[in-house]
Amino acid sequence: MRNRFRRTAAGLFAAVLLAASVTSASTASAAPSSGFDNWSCKPSAAHPNPLVLLHGLGGNGPGNYSYLGPFLAAKGYCAFTLTYGQADPNIPVGGTVSIARSSVEIASFVQRVRAATGAAKVDLVGHSEGAFQSLYGPKVRGYSGQVGKVVALAPPTHGTTFAGLVSVGDYLGLGPLVDQVLQRFGCAACDELIVGGSAVKTLTTGPIAQSGTKYTVIASRFDALVTPHETSFIREPGVTNEYVQDTCPLDPVGHVGLAFDPTVAQLVANALDPAHASRVVCAFGPPL
């Protein structure tokens, strides 16, 4: 079963990389007010907040955002990603160390993006563990005043009953490397993100949403990793909670597929710029 998933992932990953390369080629001559991991990019008046894109557990920034990163850059954003929480800096598998340790790296990266772009604030877009970090960091590390919007894709906000979030890396074609990291270093974050986990307790003690920041949480009814699905949602003022299927009922997208779904990409773009929201054209995301 694991090998079948990896073969499916390899095909998906190849298709995603092809799409990303085509998108990159079409935007190569874009103005420096847009770009994906272009450190000369300066935000435009239309999109003054650069984006920080946070990957899932067991994945990495370039792989997790090989579709959504170029998509948002083509929308006119300065978008940046990193690979945080690597147990071994020579292995491109992130997010396995403790949530607290990774959150320090992310906080430092936010400051790097602000310094490079001259922006007062960033917007955070996270997927899976990265979505959890997009909630955890501003609250626990105290930089919420530097965050305008958070768009969180399937965060295990209240903990998941299924300890399989590391499968994000597996589906990205990183299975052998994920196995190597787990065998050598373990996975502190895996234990911290289940129901009752220490990071979950820290995040959910007191309000999660921070004043002055607008939050959107997007989940899928077909998510098999963050369960029950409602665990992603934040029932607090200033937070919009939505299922992909509220907009596109026939979209079968699963947990990992959220980062590679054209439907979700449009929902993310609308959440980042609600004043110029466009009608979502329904598509089909990977049911993984």
Order of alpha helices (4+ residues) and beta strands (2+ residues): alpha-beta-beta-alpha-alpha-beta-alpha-beta-alpha-beta-alpha-alpha-alpha-beta-beta-alpha-alpha
